[in-house]
Amino acid sequence: MADYHQIVSFCCIFCLKLICYIINVIPWFSNGSVPKPSGIIQYLLQKTFEDDKLKKLEFLTQFYHKQGLFRFNDKIYIFNQRLAQTAINKLEKGAENYLDNSPLKDTFLGSSQKSPETRRAIASLFRKTSIEERASSMTEDIKKMCLKMKEKSLRSVNITHWSLRLALDIVGHVLLQLDLNALDGEQDELLECMVTILHRCYALNEISTDSDEFKQANEGLDRITSNILKDALEKDDTTIQKRLVVQLHEACGFEEAKDNMKLFLMAGTETTASSIPVVFSLLTDYPHIQEELRDEAIDRWSEMMAEPTTSLPKIESMIKEVLRLYPIAPFISRQNNVPVNLGNIHLDEHSDVVIFTWGIHRSPYLWKDSKVFKPLRFLGEEALHSNMYIPFGAGSRVCIGQHMAVLELRLAIAILLHTFTFSKNQSTPDLKFVVDWAHAVVHPDKDMMFTLQNV
């Protein structure tokens, strides 16, 4: 039976590639409409990739390379650089269309109607200088995590679980100036609520938003977030500058501040906890690269401990390459409220537009060895090319947490490499992905397990 399925899959892939070749060789003239795959193409896609929507979309970016866009399941996917940049700049943010049942529905992410005061307060939370001022607290949290791993004499480590706890403590210290003590196990209920909502429901589709489990997790998230906000507001303030969480509360009131804190807690935790396991899964496949990056962390250790924003060129290039090959945010959503033209393509009003970052970053027409992990890619000449690279989005709606994410990843990877050698064991799953299409996040489909040895 397995051989039969392999033969069918091989034949379907061959047919798809043949049609793809023909489509991209013959001249194509746009009549202003958006192309979409025919019934036979959709049949072959289903036979080849089954229900893996991400792989179907990635294939279609090559299939419609000349056109630069396509329609699939009532959404328009754009991956041509010029069209994508025009759509990012010209169209309205569209995330609110996906968040009807999400806990983030009432955050500034889910609504374009939030007040300017709220947006200014939130922007001040994530300003690069504000984040860098708290880099030393990130360092202490990461070192604490490493120490706890050593204390527990852990050899087989669930790096996904540790990354979740680490990221939550960093959110507490950097954004809220509050000790959440997640690394000490004091926020396990909150993390369980977040995993249930974001991973089990939206990414894996194990439960629905109507299920009792989802409702209980949502209620738990709301209750715990309220308590965290109260603790943050009641904390004695001995600093001259008003704490950022207080500024947010004064700008929009308790309920709206609480809703936006859900975004900080969930998005600030989820992205790091998705990225770190991917990094080490790749580095265990390339042990010589792991050693080269470890050498950089060791060589610059004193500088990094004195100044956490110290540049680590090789590690930074590796992070960029991971976010190119496996962008944690695989698409950017946009919508037009009036008819609009993108080049010679006409979009009717209320078109659901997706700038397909995953396809752009992995396109063989834009990147040399596009599917190959080349950790030092961004140190070479390719870094100087004008290929579109948008792991955090682009334009006025670029990810507000990008500075925090990059600094956190750089420090976490450098300190972990300085402390441990990572290798795979029998419990290490293959690196496969699921997509939270509502919140535009890619996750490894399973917790990532590794064997650790002290350096």
ChimeraX attribute file (.defattr): number of C-alpha atoms within 10 A of each C-alpha:
attribute: neighborCount
match mode: 1-to-1
recipient: residues
	/A:1	6
	/A:2	7
	/A:3	8
	/A:4	9
	/A:5	12
	/A:6	12
	/A:7	12
	/A:8	15
	/A:9	19
	/A:10	14
	/A:11	15
	/A:12	20
	/A:13	17
	/A:14	14
	/A:15	14
	/A:16	21
	/A:17	15
	/A:18	12
	/A:19	14
	/A:20	18
	/A:21	13
	/A:22	12
	/A:23	16
	/A:24	15
	/A:25	10
	/A:26	9
	/A:27	8
	/A:28	10
	/A:29	8
	/A:30	10
	/A:31	10
	/A:32	13
	/A:33	12
	/A:34	18
	/A:35	16
	/A:36	17
	/A:37	15
	/A:38	8
	/A:39	9
	/A:40	10
	/A:41	17
	/A:42	15
	/A:43	13
	/A:44	20
	/A:45	24
	/A:46	16
	/A:47	17
	/A:48	22
	/A:49	16
	/A:50	13
	/A:51	11
	/A:52	14
	/A:53	14
	/A:54	18
	/A:55	15
	/A:56	18
	/A:57	18
	/A:58	17
	/A:59	19
	/A:60	24
	/A:61	25
	/A:62	22
	/A:63	23
	/A:64	19
	/A:65	19
	/A:66	16
	/A:67	20
	/A:68	20
	/A:69	25
	/A:70	21
	/A:71	18
	/A:72	16
	/A:73	6
	/A:74	10
	/A:75	13
	/A:76	21
	/A:77	26
	/A:78	27
	/A:79	27
	/A:80	22
	/A:81	17
	/A:82	13
	/A:83	17
	/A:84	25
	/A:85	17
	/A:86	15
	/A:87	25
	/A:88	23
	/A:89	14
	/A:90	16
	/A:91	18
	/A:92	16
	/A:93	21
	/A:94	22
	/A:95	20
	/A:96	21
	/A:97	15
	/A:98	15
	/A:99	18
	/A:100	13
	/A:101	10
	/A:102	17
	/A:103	22
	/A:104	22
	/A:105	19
	/A:106	22
	/A:107	21
	/A:108	19
	/A:109	19
	/A:110	23
	/A:111	16
	/A:112	14
	/A:113	9
	/A:114	15
	/A:115	11
	/A:116	11
	/A:117	14
	/A:118	20
	/A:119	15
	/A:120	13
	/A:121	19
	/A:122	23
	/A:123	14
	/A:124	17
	/A:125	22
	/A:126	20
	/A:127	15
	/A:128	16
	/A:129	12
	/A:130	16
	/A:131	21
	/A:132	19
	/A:133	12
	/A:134	17
	/A:135	21
	/A:136	19
	/A:137	17
	/A:138	25
	/A:139	19
	/A:140	13
	/A:141	21
	/A:142	25
	/A:143	18
	/A:144	15
	/A:145	20
	/A:146	17
	/A:147	13
	/A:148	15
	/A:149	16
	/A:150	16
	/A:151	9
	/A:152	8
	/A:153	12
	/A:154	13
	/A:155	16
	/A:156	18
	/A:157	18
	/A:158	17
	/A:159	20
	/A:160	22
	/A:161	16
	/A:162	19
	/A:163	24
	/A:164	26
	/A:165	25
	/A:166	27
	/A:167	29
	/A:168	29
	/A:169	28
	/A:170	31
	/A:171	23
	/A:172	21
	/A:173	19
	/A:174	24
	/A:175	24
	/A:176	24
	/A:177	19
	/A:178	19
	/A:179	16
	/A:180	19
	/A:181	18
	/A:182	21
	/A:183	22
	/A:184	14
	/A:185	11
	/A:186	12
	/A:187	16
	/A:188	15
	/A:189	15
	/A:190	21
	/A:191	23
	/A:192	13
	/A:193	24
	/A:194	26
	/A:195	18
	/A:196	22
	/A:197	26
	/A:198	24
	/A:199	24
	/A:200	19
	/A:201	19
	/A:202	23
	/A:203	25
	/A:204	17
	/A:205	15
	/A:206	10
	/A:207	17
	/A:208	14
	/A:209	15
	/A:210	9
	/A:211	10
	/A:212	11
	/A:213	17
	/A:214	20
	/A:215	16
	/A:216	14
	/A:217	21
	/A:218	18
	/A:219	14
	/A:220	17
	/A:221	22
	/A:222	18
	/A:223	13
	/A:224	16
	/A:225	20
	/A:226	19
	/A:227	12
	/A:228	18
	/A:229	21
	/A:230	13
	/A:231	14
	/A:232	19
	/A:233	17
	/A:234	10
	/A:235	11
	/A:236	8
	/A:237	13
	/A:238	8
	/A:239	7
	/A:240	6
	/A:241	7
	/A:242	10
	/A:243	17
	/A:244	19
	/A:245	22
	/A:246	19
	/A:247	19
	/A:248	25
	/A:249	19
	/A:250	14
	/A:251	19
	/A:252	19
	/A:253	13
	/A:254	17
	/A:255	13
	/A:256	18
	/A:257	24
	/A:258	24
	/A:259	19
	/A:260	26
	/A:261	26
	/A:262	22
	/A:263	20
	/A:264	21
	/A:265	23
	/A:266	25
	/A:267	21
	/A:268	23
	/A:269	23
	/A:270	25
	/A:271	21
	/A:272	24
	/A:273	25
	/A:274	22
	/A:275	23
	/A:276	23
	/A:277	24
	/A:278	23
	/A:279	18
	/A:280	23
	/A:281	20
	/A:282	16
	/A:283	22
	/A:284	17
	/A:285	12
	/A:286	14
	/A:287	14
	/A:288	11
	/A:289	18
	/A:290	19
	/A:291	15
	/A:292	12
	/A:293	24
	/A:294	24
	/A:295	15
	/A:296	17
	/A:297	24
	/A:298	16
	/A:299	13
	/A:300	15
	/A:301	17
	/A:302	12
	/A:303	14
	/A:304	20
	/A:305	15
	/A:306	10
	/A:307	13
	/A:308	22
	/A:309	16
	/A:310	16
	/A:311	13
	/A:312	17
	/A:313	15
	/A:314	20
	/A:315	23
	/A:316	23
	/A:317	19
	/A:318	23
	/A:319	22
	/A:320	20
	/A:321	21
	/A:322	21
	/A:323	22
	/A:324	24
	/A:325	21
	/A:326	23
	/A:327	23
	/A:328	25
	/A:329	24
	/A:330	27
	/A:331	27
	/A:332	27
	/A:333	24
	/A:334	23
	/A:335	21
	/A:336	19
	/A:337	11
	/A:338	11
	/A:339	11
	/A:340	17
	/A:341	13
	/A:342	16
	/A:343	11
	/A:344	11
	/A:345	15
	/A:346	14
	/A:347	20
	/A:348	12
	/A:349	12
	/A:350	14
	/A:351	19
	/A:352	18
	/A:353	26
	/A:354	23
	/A:355	25
	/A:356	23
	/A:357	28
	/A:358	27
	/A:359	26
	/A:360	29
	/A:361	26
	/A:362	22
	/A:363	21
	/A:364	15
	/A:365	13
	/A:366	17
	/A:367	17
	/A:368	12
	/A:369	12
	/A:370	16
	/A:371	14
	/A:372	11
	/A:373	17
	/A:374	15
	/A:375	21
	/A:376	18
	/A:377	16
	/A:378	18
	/A:379	14
	/A:380	10
	/A:381	8
	/A:382	12
	/A:383	13
	/A:384	9
	/A:385	10
	/A:386	9
	/A:387	14
	/A:388	18
	/A:389	17
	/A:390	21
	/A:391	24
	/A:392	22
	/A:393	20
	/A:394	15
	/A:395	14
	/A:396	10
	/A:397	14
	/A:398	14
	/A:399	17
	/A:400	17
	/A:401	19
	/A:402	17
	/A:403	17
	/A:404	24
	/A:405	19
	/A:406	15
	/A:407	19
	/A:408	23
	/A:409	21
	/A:410	21
	/A:411	26
	/A:412	24
	/A:413	21
	/A:414	24
	/A:415	21
	/A:416	20
	/A:417	22
	/A:418	20
	/A:419	20
	/A:420	17
	/A:421	20
	/A:422	24
	/A:423	20
	/A:424	18
	/A:425	13
	/A:426	9
	/A:427	14
	/A:428	18
	/A:429	16
	/A:430	11
	/A:431	15
	/A:432	11
	/A:433	16
	/A:434	19
	/A:435	24
	/A:436	19
	/A:437	16
	/A:438	17
	/A:439	21
	/A:440	17
	/A:441	22
	/A:442	26
	/A:443	26
	/A:444	22
	/A:445	18
	/A:446	16
	/A:447	17
	/A:448	23
	/A:449	24
	/A:450	23
	/A:451	20
	/A:452	20
	/A:453	15
	/A:454	12
	/A:455	11
